[in-house]
Amino acid sequence: MKRFFSVRLICAVAAAMLWSQSAVAGTPKVQVQITLSPVSGDPVVLTNDNTQADEEFNAPLRARFSSTLTSDDGKEYELRSQWTIRELPDDDSQDTIDYLKRYESVTEYEFTDWGSFQAVYEWSYREKDSVNFMPGDKVLFRFGIDESVVRLDYNAFSPNDDGINDVFKIYARSVVKMNISIFNRWGQVIKTISGPMDRILPAGSTPDEKGGYLFEVWDGKQGGSVVNDGVYYINVQATGAGGRKYDFKRDINVLKGQGN
């Protein structure tokens, strides 16, 4: 009797294990991915297995949110998605703010604000001919965007092709757009640069550890030739992350015979 009972118990356990494996194997799963592409530097991809960025990004930050439903049971399923982007507070005394909601499985957004953000992906699914949706597990992601900085660190350069300080540069981080004008002493415009940073930033600009970069503004030339030594002037108007405004008016000293 004991032996018969043991055999039945073993068979029951084995059947339960097979049923459990079958149920797990047939349950639809979702693969979620966020691709974060800053204006400078390489894109970073977050997935179900890697949900938090190890670094802060600079604005503008392009984000692509995508989700794909997979199943190995051969059935057709419909996926219903909801993305909620939340701006996280600086301290525990403030409430989390819902920043953005999207209901597509694949959607894109460009962030021009700074701060800490949480992306919450919620989903449900149903068989093609079914009425009821079954909920899936939430997936939470974290990433941050740094505050903006615009600096003119020096006011002289030497465009003499010696490889040292040949180009006048501006330091920028998390800058959304910039308008730059360079004048001579008589007020004549020598060069203008205007537009969003992802369009006017030279290709190959390498970010530093904070995501900022040296923006090459002027090579000291007008009409293909290097200008004469002397004092020139630059006006810089910029909009940083979160709408912060910058307005600089400085002189630039061109010293062709000297390198720093």
GROMACS elastic network, one bead per residue, 0.5 to 0.9 nm:
[ bonds ]
;  ai    aj funct       b0    kb
    1     4     6  0.50882   500
    1     5     6  0.61554   500
    1     6     6  0.85596   500
    2     5     6  0.50567   500
    2     6     6  0.60833   500
    2     7     6  0.86233   500
    3     6     6  0.50491   500
    3     7     6  0.62402   500
    3     8     6  0.86809   500
    4     7     6  0.51708   500
    4     8     6  0.62888   500
    4     9     6  0.86276   500
    5     8     6  0.51087   500
    5     9     6  0.60889   500
    5    10     6  0.85923   500
    6    10     6  0.60965   500
    6    11     6  0.85450   500
    7    10     6  0.51311   500
    7    11     6  0.61693   500
    7    12     6  0.85627   500
    8    11     6  0.50883   500
    8    12     6  0.60737   500
    8    13     6  0.86105   500
    9    12     6  0.50456   500
    9    13     6  0.61479   500
    9    14     6  0.85279   500
   10    13     6  0.51817   500
   10    14     6  0.61060   500
   10    15     6  0.85415   500
   11    14     6  0.50826   500
   11    15     6  0.60618   500
   11    16     6  0.85451   500
   12    15     6  0.50894   500
   12    16     6  0.61300   500
   12    17     6  0.86036   500
   13    16     6  0.50386   500
   13    17     6  0.61541   500
   13    18     6  0.86309   500
   14    17     6  0.50853   500
   14    18     6  0.62214   500
   14    19     6  0.86074   500
   15    18     6  0.51062   500
   15    19     6  0.61265   500
   15    20     6  0.85266   500
   16    19     6  0.50446   500
   16    20     6  0.60179   500
   16    21     6  0.85512   500
   17    20     6  0.50489   500
   17    21     6  0.61318   500
   17    22     6  0.84870   500
   18    21     6  0.51687   500
   18    22     6  0.60852   500
   18    23     6  0.85494   500
   19    22     6  0.50381   500
   19    23     6  0.60531   500
   19    24     6  0.85707   500
   20    23     6  0.50652   500
   20    24     6  0.61282   500
   20    25     6  0.84366   500
   21    24     6  0.51462   500
   21    25     6  0.59391   500
   21    26     6  0.85004   500
   22    25     6  0.50571   500
   22    26     6  0.61042   500
   22    27     6  0.86260   500
   22    73     6  0.89571   500
   23    26     6  0.52424   500
   23    27     6  0.61679   500
   24    27     6  0.53097   500
   24    28     6  0.86301   500
   25    28     6  0.81832   500
   25    71     6  0.77729   500
   25    72     6  0.65598   500
   25    73     6  0.72375   500
   26    71     6  0.61451   500
   26    72     6  0.56691   500
   26    74     6  0.83885   500
   26    75     6  0.88491   500
   27    70     6  0.88251   500
   27    71     6  0.64314   500
   27    72     6  0.79384   500
   27    73     6  0.77515   500
   28    69     6  0.65644   500
   28    70     6  0.55767   500
   28    72     6  0.76422   500
   28    73     6  0.83630   500
   28    77     6  0.80787   500
   28   125     6  0.80285   500
   28   136     6  0.88305   500
   29    68     6  0.82997   500
   29    69     6  0.56979   500
   29    70     6  0.53291   500
   29    71     6  0.62908   500
   29   136     6  0.80619   500
   30    48     6  0.88261   500
   30    67     6  0.65138   500
   30    68     6  0.54756   500
   30    70     6  0.61039   500
   30    71     6  0.87432   500
   30    79     6  0.89887   500
   30   123     6  0.84394   500
   30   136     6  0.82705   500
   31    47     6  0.74603   500
   31    48     6  0.66725   500
   31    66     6  0.83001   500
   31    67     6  0.55319   500
   31    68     6  0.52119   500
   31    69     6  0.64778   500
   31    70     6  0.76443   500
   32    46     6  0.82444   500
   32    47     6  0.56143   500
   32    48     6  0.58291   500
   32    65     6  0.77389   500
   32    66     6  0.58910   500
   32    68     6  0.66226   500
   32    69     6  0.89143   500
   32   121     6  0.80348   500
   32   139     6  0.78394   500
   33    45     6  0.68290   500
   33    46     6  0.56003   500
   33    48     6  0.70742   500
   33    51     6  0.89429   500
   33    64     6  0.80372   500
   33    65     6  0.60506   500
   33    66     6  0.53232   500
   33    67     6  0.62994   500
   33    68     6  0.88469   500
   34    44     6  0.82171   500
   34    45     6  0.57011   500
   34    46     6  0.50854   500
   34    47     6  0.65383   500
   34    51     6  0.88791   500
   34    63     6  0.66613   500
   34    64     6  0.55509   500
   34    66     6  0.64046   500
   34    67     6  0.88322   500
   34   141     6  0.85184   500
   35    43     6  0.65929   500
   35    44     6  0.57954   500
   35    46     6  0.64242   500
   35    47     6  0.88563   500
   35    62     6  0.80438   500
   35    63     6  0.55959   500
   35    64     6  0.51196   500
   35    65     6  0.67325   500
   35    66     6  0.85461   500
   36    42     6  0.88030   500
   36    43     6  0.54111   500
   36    44     6  0.51843   500
   36    45     6  0.62872   500
   36    46     6  0.80509   500
   36    57     6  0.84905   500
   36    61     6  0.66425   500
   36    62     6  0.58414   500
   36    64     6  0.67164   500
   36    65     6  0.89474   500
   37    40     6  0.80857   500
   37    41     6  0.78465   500
   37    42     6  0.67598   500
   37    44     6  0.66158   500
   37    45     6  0.88009   500
   37    57     6  0.85888   500
   37    60     6  0.87012   500
   37    61     6  0.57497   500
   37    62     6  0.50565   500
   37    63     6  0.63086   500
   37    64     6  0.84533   500
   38    41     6  0.63485   500
   38    42     6  0.72658   500
   38    43     6  0.66370   500
   38    44     6  0.87665   500
   38    57     6  0.63272   500
   38    58     6  0.60083   500
   38    59     6  0.64832   500
   38    60     6  0.63000   500
   38    62     6  0.62504   500
   38    63     6  0.86475   500
   38   198     6  0.86710   500
   38   211     6  0.86376   500
   39    42     6  0.88630   500
   39    57     6  0.89754   500
   39    58     6  0.70921   500
   39    59     6  0.67945   500
   39    60     6  0.60783   500
   39    61     6  0.65378   500
   39    62     6  0.80934   500
   39   174     6  0.84668   500
   39   176     6  0.89259   500
   39   197     6  0.70363   500
   39   198     6  0.53162   500
   39   199     6  0.89819   500
   39   201     6  0.81650   500
   40    43     6  0.89132   500
   40    58     6  0.78685   500
   40   198     6  0.80828   500
   40   201     6  0.84236   500
   40   203     6  0.89036   500
   40   204     6  0.82392   500
   40   205     6  0.65800   500
   40   206     6  0.66575   500
   40   207     6  0.60092   500
   40   211     6  0.72177   500
   40   212     6  0.79598   500
   40   213     6  0.76863   500
   41   204     6  0.87315   500
   41   205     6  0.79771   500
   41   206     6  0.65003   500
   41   207     6  0.59895   500
   41   211     6  0.75026   500
   44    53     6  0.77466   500
   45    50     6  0.83150   500
   45    53     6  0.84705   500
   46    49     6  0.77898   500
   46    50     6  0.53350   500
   46    51     6  0.53578   500
   46    52     6  0.68675   500
   46    53     6  0.71251   500
   46   141     6  0.75977   500
   47    51     6  0.56913   500
   47    52     6  0.88014   500
   47   141     6  0.83614   500
   48    51     6  0.59930   500
   48   139     6  0.68258   500
   48   140     6  0.83961   500
   48   141     6  0.85187   500
   50    53     6  0.79319   500
   50   141     6  0.83364   500
   51   139     6  0.81400   500
   51   140     6  0.66574   500
   51   142     6  0.64027   500
   51   143     6  0.87051   500
   52    55     6  0.88925   500
   52   140     6  0.85823   500
   52   141     6  0.55741   500
   52   143     6  0.61092   500
   53    56     6  0.73124   500
   53   141     6  0.82231   500
   53   142     6  0.63565   500
   53   143     6  0.52300   500
   53   144     6  0.77524   500
   54   143     6  0.79889   500
   55   143     6  0.76601   500
   55   144     6  0.74305   500
   55   145     6  0.88940   500
   55   209     6  0.89675   500
   55   210     6  0.85008   500
   55   211     6  0.89960   500
   56   116     6  0.87991   500
   56   143     6  0.67019   500
   56   145     6  0.52532   500
   56   146     6  0.59709   500
   56   210     6  0.74905   500
   56   211     6  0.76117   500
   57    60     6  0.87392   500
   57    61     6  0.71314   500
   57   114     6  0.89769   500
   57   143     6  0.79686   500
   57   144     6  0.61756   500
   57   146     6  0.59747   500
   57   174     6  0.79237   500
   57   210     6  0.79245   500
   57   211     6  0.62121   500
   58    61     6  0.64346   500
   58   112     6  0.88586   500
   58   114     6  0.80441   500
   58   144     6  0.85935   500
   58   145     6  0.54343   500
   58   146     6  0.55053   500
   58   147     6  0.76682   500
   58   148     6  0.77849   500
   58   173     6  0.62021   500
   58   175     6  0.76389   500
   58   210     6  0.81770   500
   58   211     6  0.57542   500
   58   212     6  0.72781   500
   58   241     6  0.82180   500
   59    62     6  0.83376   500
   59   110     6  0.85768   500
   59   111     6  0.65564   500
   59   112     6  0.53977   500
   59   113     6  0.69987   500
   59   114     6  0.72687   500
   59   145     6  0.65702   500
   59   146     6  0.74451   500
   59   147     6  0.84204   500
   59   148     6  0.79313   500
   59   173     6  0.75853   500
   59   175     6  0.60351   500
   59   176     6  0.61149   500
   59   240     6  0.77997   500
   59   241     6  0.59440   500
   60   110     6  0.64416   500
   60   111     6  0.56065   500
   60   113     6  0.78804   500
   60   145     6  0.88830   500
   60   174     6  0.65115   500
   60   175     6  0.69908   500
   60   176     6  0.54490   500
   60   177     6  0.88491   500
   60   196     6  0.88332   500
   60   197     6  0.78617   500
   60   198     6  0.76481   500
   60   240     6  0.89053   500
   60   241     6  0.73699   500
   61   109     6  0.83433   500
   61   110     6  0.54999   500
   61   111     6  0.50175   500
   61   112     6  0.67217   500
   61   113     6  0.89190   500
   61   145     6  0.79091   500
   61   174     6  0.87432   500
   62   108     6  0.73894   500
   62   109     6  0.59728   500
   62   111     6  0.62891   500
   62   112     6  0.89669   500
   63   107     6  0.84987   500
   63   108     6  0.56374   500
   63   109     6  0.53413   500
   63   110     6  0.60416   500
   63   111     6  0.75561   500
   64   106     6  0.73793   500
   64   107     6  0.59871   500
   64   109     6  0.66325   500
   64   110     6  0.87684   500
   65    83     6  0.82355   500
   65   104     6  0.89985   500
   65   105     6  0.76132   500
   65   106     6  0.55329   500
   65   107     6  0.52894   500
   65   108     6  0.60028   500
   65   109     6  0.83239   500
   66   104     6  0.84390   500
   66   105     6  0.56559   500
   66   107     6  0.65368   500
   66   108     6  0.86166   500
   67    81     6  0.80498   500
   67   104     6  0.89623   500
   67   105     6  0.53368   500
   67   106     6  0.63468   500
   67   121     6  0.88583   500
   68    79     6  0.82279   500
   68   105     6  0.73852   500
   68   106     6  0.87454   500
   69    77     6  0.79396   500
   69    78     6  0.82806   500
   69    79     6  0.66568   500
   69   125     6  0.85950   500
   70    77     6  0.86634   500
   71    74     6  0.70375   500
   71    75     6  0.75454   500
   71    76     6  0.84858   500
   71    77     6  0.84394   500
   72    75     6  0.79043   500
   73    76     6  0.88292   500
   75   127     6  0.71704   500
   75   128     6  0.80173   500
   76   126     6  0.86470   500
   76   127     6  0.59806   500
   76   128     6  0.55395   500
   76   129     6  0.86953   500
   77   125     6  0.65320   500
   77   126     6  0.55164   500
   77   128     6  0.50791   500
   77   129     6  0.86466   500
   78   124     6  0.84755   500
   78   125     6  0.55014   500
   78   126     6  0.54708   500
   78   127     6  0.62749   500
   78   128     6  0.59688   500
   78   133     6  0.87636   500
   79   105     6  0.78723   500
   79   123     6  0.71138   500
   79   124     6  0.61355   500
   79   126     6  0.70656   500
   79   133     6  0.88823   500
   80   103     6  0.77350   500
   80   104     6  0.79264   500
   80   105     6  0.73955   500
   80   122     6  0.85131   500
   80   123     6  0.55601   500
   80   124     6  0.52857   500
   80   125     6  0.60061   500
   80   126     6  0.86633   500
   80   133     6  0.84709   500
   81   102     6  0.82353   500
   81   103     6  0.54420   500
   81   104     6  0.59627   500
   81   105     6  0.54231   500
   81   106     6  0.89302   500
   81   121     6  0.72918   500
   81   122     6  0.60768   500
   81   124     6  0.68261   500
   81   125     6  0.88075   500
   82   101     6  0.71823   500
   82   102     6  0.58651   500
   82   104     6  0.68266   500
   82   105     6  0.75380   500
   82   120     6  0.80699   500
   82   121     6  0.58610   500
   82   122     6  0.52101   500
   82   123     6  0.61935   500
   83   100     6  0.79066   500
   83   101     6  0.55442   500
   83   102     6  0.50428   500
   83   103     6  0.61714   500
   83   104     6  0.78170   500
   83   105     6  0.83511   500
   83   107     6  0.89565   500
   83   119     6  0.68309   500
   83   120     6  0.57655   500
   83   122     6  0.65740   500
   83   123     6  0.87875   500
   84    98     6  0.69236   500
   84    99     6  0.75256   500
   84   100     6  0.58069   500
   84   102     6  0.66532   500
   84   103     6  0.88080   500
   84   118     6  0.81158   500
   84   119     6  0.57706   500
   84   120     6  0.51065   500
   84   121     6  0.65734   500
   84   122     6  0.82233   500
   85    97     6  0.86025   500
   85    98     6  0.60806   500
   85    99     6  0.53511   500
   85   101     6  0.62975   500
   85   102     6  0.86193   500
   85   117     6  0.68048   500
   85   118     6  0.57251   500
   85   120     6  0.63122   500
   85   121     6  0.87974   500
   86    96     6  0.64590   500
   86    97     6  0.54327   500
   86    99     6  0.50192   500
   86   100     6  0.69565   500
   86   101     6  0.89473   500
   86   116     6  0.85199   500
   86   117     6  0.55653   500
   86   118     6  0.50471   500
   86   119     6  0.62939   500
   86   120     6  0.78330   500
   87    96     6  0.60454   500
   87    97     6  0.51741   500
   87    98     6  0.63651   500
   87    99     6  0.59116   500
   87   115     6  0.70787   500
   87   116     6  0.59904   500
   87   118     6  0.64415   500
   87   119     6  0.89232   500
   88    91     6  0.85654   500
   88    94     6  0.86384   500
   88    95     6  0.77915   500
   88    96     6  0.51928   500
   88    97     6  0.67224   500
   88    98     6  0.89132   500
   88   115     6  0.74358   500
   88   116     6  0.53448   500
   88   117     6  0.55188   500
   88   118     6  0.67812   500
   89    92     6  0.69905   500
   89    93     6  0.80598   500
   89    94     6  0.56337   500
   89    95     6  0.64195   500
   89    96     6  0.58507   500
   89    97     6  0.77977   500
   89   115     6  0.83707   500
   89   116     6  0.75291   500
   89   117     6  0.89912   500
   90    93     6  0.84287   500
   90    94     6  0.73895   500
   90   115     6  0.83718   500
   90   116     6  0.81728   500
   91    94     6  0.61677   500
   91    95     6  0.89006   500
   92    95     6  0.75838   500
   94    97     6  0.89891   500
   98   101     6  0.76631   500
   99   117     6  0.87351   500
  102   105     6  0.85699   500
  102   107     6  0.73587   500
  103   106     6  0.85888   500
  103   107     6  0.83478   500
  104   107     6  0.59740   500
  111   114     6  0.80214   500
  111   145     6  0.85125   500
  111   241     6  0.85072   500
  112   145     6  0.87770   500
  112   174     6  0.81818   500
  112   175     6  0.84958   500
  112   176     6  0.65715   500
  112   240     6  0.79235   500
  112   241     6  0.51645   500
  112   242     6  0.61973   500
  112   243     6  0.79125   500
  113   145     6  0.73242   500
  113   146     6  0.87076   500
  113   147     6  0.83225   500
  113   174     6  0.87586   500
  113   240     6  0.82555   500
  113   243     6  0.73707   500
  114   117     6  0.88729   500
  114   144     6  0.72956   500
  114   146     6  0.54598   500
  114   147     6  0.55364   500
  114   148     6  0.79120   500
  114   174     6  0.80136   500
  114   241     6  0.54824   500
  114   242     6  0.58596   500
  115   143     6  0.87772   500
  115   144     6  0.56845   500
  115   145     6  0.52712   500
  115   146     6  0.64454   500
  115   147     6  0.74180   500
  115   242     6  0.89289   500
  116   142     6  0.75204   500
  116   143     6  0.61397   500
  116   145     6  0.64674   500
  116   146     6  0.85938   500
  117   141     6  0.82778   500
  117   142     6  0.58817   500
  117   143     6  0.55273   500
  117   144     6  0.58281   500
  117   145     6  0.80820   500
  118   140     6  0.68358   500
  118   141     6  0.55270   500
  118   143     6  0.66485   500
  118   144     6  0.86434   500
  119   139     6  0.82137   500
  119   140     6  0.57875   500
  119   142     6  0.64332   500
  119   143     6  0.83505   500
  120   138     6  0.68760   500
  120   139     6  0.58854   500
  120   141     6  0.64472   500
  120   142     6  0.89913   500
  121   137     6  0.87337   500
  121   138     6  0.56938   500
  121   139     6  0.51167   500
  121   140     6  0.63783   500
  121   141     6  0.83356   500
  122   135     6  0.82456   500
  122   136     6  0.71169   500
  122   137     6  0.69386   500
  122   139     6  0.67743   500
  122   140     6  0.89351   500
  123   134     6  0.86984   500
  123   135     6  0.62153   500
  123   136     6  0.54680   500
  123   137     6  0.72432   500
  123   138     6  0.71314   500
  124   133     6  0.58524   500
  124   134     6  0.52645   500
  124   136     6  0.52348   500
  124   137     6  0.85119   500
  125   132     6  0.83355   500
  125   133     6  0.50650   500
  125   134     6  0.52560   500
  125   135     6  0.65309   500
  125   136     6  0.74314   500
  126   129     6  0.80403   500
  126   130     6  0.60882   500
  126   131     6  0.72137   500
  126   132     6  0.62187   500
  126   134     6  0.60506   500
  126   135     6  0.89541   500
  127   130     6  0.50735   500
  127   131     6  0.79886   500
  127   132     6  0.83583   500
  127   133     6  0.80762   500
  128   131     6  0.84079   500
  130   133     6  0.79296   500
  145   174     6  0.78257   500
  145   241     6  0.84710   500
  146   173     6  0.79599   500
  146   174     6  0.64839   500
  146   210     6  0.80329   500
  146   211     6  0.81841   500
  146   241     6  0.80280   500
  147   173     6  0.75665   500
  147   174     6  0.62221   500
  147   175     6  0.88746   500
  147   240     6  0.78207   500
  147   241     6  0.63070   500
  147   242     6  0.81134   500
  148   172     6  0.74689   500
  148   173     6  0.51790   500
  148   175     6  0.58664   500
  148   176     6  0.88857   500
  148   212     6  0.88700   500
  148   239     6  0.86699   500
  148   240     6  0.51543   500
  148   241     6  0.55797   500
  148   242     6  0.83383   500
  148   244     6  0.76020   500
  149   171     6  0.75801   500
  149   172     6  0.55442   500
  149   173     6  0.50208   500
  149   174     6  0.67430   500
  149   175     6  0.72602   500
  149   212     6  0.80807   500
  149   240     6  0.73547   500
  150   170     6  0.72594   500
  150   171     6  0.57020   500
  150   173     6  0.66163   500
  150   174     6  0.87615   500
  150   175     6  0.76639   500
  150   238     6  0.79694   500
  150   240     6  0.82721   500
  150   246     6  0.73607   500
  151   154     6  0.89590   500
  151   170     6  0.60581   500
  151   171     6  0.50696   500
  151   172     6  0.65700   500
  152   155     6  0.73666   500
  152   169     6  0.76173   500
  152   170     6  0.52759   500
  152   171     6  0.64581   500
  152   248     6  0.85470   500
  152   250     6  0.85380   500
  153   169     6  0.84962   500
  153   170     6  0.72244   500
  153   171     6  0.74345   500
  154   157     6  0.82353   500
  154   168     6  0.86668   500
  154   169     6  0.86710   500
  154   170     6  0.87797   500
  154   252     6  0.83557   500
  155   168     6  0.83192   500
  155   250     6  0.75662   500
  155   251     6  0.63627   500
  155   253     6  0.60333   500
  155   254     6  0.87589   500
  156   165     6  0.87078   500
  156   168     6  0.76580   500
  156   231     6  0.89389   500
  156   251     6  0.84788   500
  156   252     6  0.53907   500
  156   254     6  0.58829   500
  156   255     6  0.70844   500
  157   164     6  0.87490   500
  157   165     6  0.55494   500
  157   166     6  0.62329   500
  157   167     6  0.66819   500
  157   168     6  0.61161   500
  157   220     6  0.84417   500
  157   252     6  0.77642   500
  157   253     6  0.65497   500
  157   254     6  0.55769   500
  157   255     6  0.61378   500
  157   256     6  0.77087   500
  157   258     6  0.80995   500
  157   259     6  0.72771   500
  157   260     6  0.77120   500
  158   161     6  0.81507   500
  158   162     6  0.85573   500
  158   164     6  0.76022   500
  158   165     6  0.58283   500
  158   166     6  0.51634   500
  158   167     6  0.74257   500
  158   168     6  0.85664   500
  158   220     6  0.80599   500
  158   253     6  0.85284   500
  158   254     6  0.59128   500
  158   257     6  0.68332   500
  158   258     6  0.57878   500
  158   259     6  0.55213   500
  158   260     6  0.77922   500
  159   162     6  0.79071   500
  159   163     6  0.87705   500
  159   164     6  0.84515   500
  159   165     6  0.71074   500
  159   167     6  0.62648   500
  159   168     6  0.85609   500
  159   219     6  0.63896   500
  159   220     6  0.57438   500
  159   221     6  0.82561   500
  159   226     6  0.72380   500
  159   227     6  0.89735   500
  159   254     6  0.74601   500
  159   255     6  0.74108   500
  159   256     6  0.54894   500
  159   257     6  0.85777   500
  159   258     6  0.88025   500
  159   259     6  0.83970   500
  160   163     6  0.80033   500
  160   164     6  0.84903   500
  160   165     6  0.87980   500
  160   166     6  0.62900   500
  160   226     6  0.83540   500
  160   255     6  0.85164   500
  160   256     6  0.52359   500
  160   257     6  0.70138   500
  160   258     6  0.80418   500
  160   259     6  0.80047   500
  161   164     6  0.75206   500
  161   165     6  0.87775   500
  161   166     6  0.60693   500
  162   165     6  0.81671   500
  162   166     6  0.71341   500
  162   259     6  0.74644   500
  163   166     6  0.61427   500
  163   259     6  0.85783   500
  164   167     6  0.84965   500
  164   259     6  0.57530   500
  164   260     6  0.62680   500
  165   168     6  0.72888   500
  165   259     6  0.62563   500
  165   260     6  0.61484   500
  166   219     6  0.66326   500
  166   220     6  0.79733   500
  166   256     6  0.87783   500
  166   259     6  0.78887   500
  167   216     6  0.65181   500
  167   217     6  0.72927   500
  167   218     6  0.58202   500
  167   220     6  0.69307   500
  168   215     6  0.85372   500
  168   216     6  0.61540   500
  168   217     6  0.57415   500
  168   218     6  0.52056   500
  168   219     6  0.63506   500
  168   220     6  0.76326   500
  168   252     6  0.85971   500
  169   214     6  0.58004   500
  169   215     6  0.52471   500
  169   217     6  0.53466   500
  169   218     6  0.71814   500
  170   213     6  0.82765   500
  170   214     6  0.55276   500
  170   215     6  0.50548   500
  170   216     6  0.66468   500
  170   217     6  0.69032   500
  171   212     6  0.70001   500
  171   213     6  0.58056   500
  171   215     6  0.60094   500
  171   216     6  0.89271   500
  172   175     6  0.63307   500
  172   212     6  0.55537   500
  172   213     6  0.56857   500
  172   214     6  0.64489   500
  172   215     6  0.67295   500
  173   176     6  0.89669   500
  173   207     6  0.88030   500
  173   210     6  0.79415   500
  173   211     6  0.63883   500
  173   213     6  0.64889   500
  173   214     6  0.89496   500
  173   240     6  0.80294   500
  173   241     6  0.88929   500
  174   211     6  0.78279   500
  174   212     6  0.71460   500
  174   240     6  0.58908   500
  174   241     6  0.55959   500
  175   178     6  0.74202   500
  175   196     6  0.84896   500
  175   197     6  0.67951   500
  175   238     6  0.70317   500
  175   239     6  0.60258   500
  175   241     6  0.59664   500
  175   244     6  0.89504   500
  176   195     6  0.88324   500
  176   196     6  0.58120   500
  176   197     6  0.56632   500
  176   198     6  0.79700   500
  176   238     6  0.76295   500
  176   239     6  0.57092   500
  176   240     6  0.53313   500
  176   241     6  0.62805   500
  176   243     6  0.84846   500
  177   194     6  0.76787   500
  177   195     6  0.55932   500
  177   197     6  0.50233   500
  177   198     6  0.82567   500
  177   200     6  0.86838   500
  177   237     6  0.86231   500
  177   238     6  0.57586   500
  177   239     6  0.54507   500
  177   240     6  0.71795   500
  178   193     6  0.76077   500
  178   194     6  0.57764   500
  178   195     6  0.58515   500
  178   196     6  0.64056   500
  178   197     6  0.67081   500
  178   200     6  0.85405   500
  178   236     6  0.72043   500
  178   237     6  0.58103   500
  178   239     6  0.64341   500
  178   240     6  0.87378   500
  179   192     6  0.75052   500
  179   193     6  0.57406   500
  179   195     6  0.65290   500
  179   196     6  0.88406   500
  179   235     6  0.80382   500
  179   236     6  0.59079   500
  179   237     6  0.51346   500
  179   238     6  0.61665   500
  180   191     6  0.80496   500
  180   192     6  0.54914   500
  180   194     6  0.61959   500
  180   217     6  0.81706   500
  180   234     6  0.70535   500
  180   235     6  0.56611   500
  180   237     6  0.64653   500
  180   238     6  0.84138   500
  181   189     6  0.69576   500
  181   190     6  0.76393   500
  181   191     6  0.58799   500
  181   193     6  0.65976   500
  181   194     6  0.85207   500
  181   233     6  0.82367   500
  181   234     6  0.56782   500
  181   235     6  0.52415   500
  181   236     6  0.67853   500
  182   187     6  0.89879   500
  182   188     6  0.84427   500
  182   189     6  0.58981   500
  182   190     6  0.54882   500
  182   191     6  0.52571   500
  182   192     6  0.64165   500
  182   218     6  0.83947   500
  182   232     6  0.72134   500
  182   233     6  0.56071   500
  182   235     6  0.65388   500
  182   236     6  0.89210   500
  183   186     6  0.76439   500
  183   187     6  0.54305   500
  183   188     6  0.53433   500
  183   190     6  0.53779   500
  183   191     6  0.73609   500
  183   232     6  0.58881   500
  183   233     6  0.50947   500
  183   234     6  0.63683   500
  183   235     6  0.84434   500
  184   187     6  0.54324   500
  184   188     6  0.55638   500
  184   189     6  0.68036   500
  184   190     6  0.69030   500
  184   230     6  0.89043   500
  184   231     6  0.72938   500
  184   233     6  0.62333   500
  185   188     6  0.74620   500
  185   230     6  0.87865   500
  185   231     6  0.68984   500
  185   232     6  0.59823   500
  185   233     6  0.73372   500
  186   189     6  0.89909   500
  187   233     6  0.86160   500
  189   192     6  0.75016   500
  190   221     6  0.83638   500
  190   222     6  0.61516   500
  190   223     6  0.86036   500
  191   218     6  0.77956   500
  191   221     6  0.89789   500
  191   222     6  0.76964   500
  193   200     6  0.73385   500
  193   217     6  0.78637   500
  194   197     6  0.87181   500
  194   200     6  0.71836   500
  195   198     6  0.84347   500
  195   199     6  0.66849   500
  195   200     6  0.62291   500
  196   199     6  0.55657   500
  196   200     6  0.64363   500
  196   201     6  0.84280   500
  197   200     6  0.51838   500
  197   201     6  0.54029   500
  198   201     6  0.58555   500
  198   202     6  0.88627   500
  199   202     6  0.82051   500
  200   203     6  0.88734   500
  201   204     6  0.87483   500
  201   205     6  0.72234   500
  201   215     6  0.67470   500
  201   216     6  0.80873   500
  202   205     6  0.60083   500
  202   215     6  0.75169   500
  202   216     6  0.73299   500
  203   206     6  0.89091   500
  205   213     6  0.66679   500
  205   214     6  0.73527   500
  205   215     6  0.74208   500
  205   216     6  0.87056   500
  206   211     6  0.86522   500
  206   212     6  0.83322   500
  206   213     6  0.61308   500
  206   214     6  0.79033   500
  207   210     6  0.73694   500
  207   212     6  0.50988   500
  207   214     6  0.78355   500
  208   211     6  0.52278   500
  208   212     6  0.54585   500
  208   213     6  0.60866   500
  208   214     6  0.88672   500
  209   212     6  0.74756   500
  210   213     6  0.87485   500
  216   219     6  0.79012   500
  218   221     6  0.73617   500
  219   222     6  0.88790   500
  219   226     6  0.79873   500
  220   225     6  0.81601   500
  220   226     6  0.54504   500
  220   227     6  0.60917   500
  220   228     6  0.89123   500
  220   254     6  0.73491   500
  221   224     6  0.57313   500
  221   225     6  0.50144   500
  221   227     6  0.55363   500
  222   225     6  0.54837   500
  222   226     6  0.62267   500
  222   227     6  0.62023   500
  223   226     6  0.83217   500
  226   256     6  0.86926   500
  227   230     6  0.85879   500
  227   254     6  0.80182   500
  227   256     6  0.89447   500
  228   254     6  0.74426   500
  228   255     6  0.83994   500
  228   256     6  0.79710   500
  229   253     6  0.74436   500
  229   255     6  0.53181   500
  229   256     6  0.63274   500
  229   257     6  0.85984   500
  230   252     6  0.82595   500
  230   253     6  0.57277   500
  230   254     6  0.53728   500
  230   255     6  0.70144   500
  231   251     6  0.64373   500
  231   252     6  0.56342   500
  231   254     6  0.63758   500
  232   250     6  0.86024   500
  232   251     6  0.55583   500
  232   253     6  0.62164   500
  232   254     6  0.74329   500
  233   249     6  0.72783   500
  233   250     6  0.57735   500
  233   252     6  0.55286   500
  233   253     6  0.84918   500
  234   248     6  0.77989   500
  234   249     6  0.57779   500
  234   250     6  0.54334   500
  234   251     6  0.61421   500
  234   252     6  0.69699   500
  235   247     6  0.73716   500
  235   248     6  0.56241   500
  235   250     6  0.66840   500
  235   251     6  0.89205   500
  236   246     6  0.74167   500
  236   247     6  0.56123   500
  236   249     6  0.65188   500
  236   250     6  0.85857   500
  237   245     6  0.74381   500
  237   246     6  0.54119   500
  237   248     6  0.65205   500
  237   249     6  0.89163   500
  238   244     6  0.81803   500
  238   245     6  0.58957   500
  238   247     6  0.66783   500
  238   248     6  0.89308   500
  239   242     6  0.83320   500
  239   243     6  0.57397   500
  239   244     6  0.55676   500
  239   246     6  0.63552   500
  240   243     6  0.54979   500
  240   245     6  0.62941   500
  240   246     6  0.76974   500
  241   244     6  0.62284   500
  255   258     6  0.56472   500
  255   259     6  0.79243   500
  256   259     6  0.76679   500
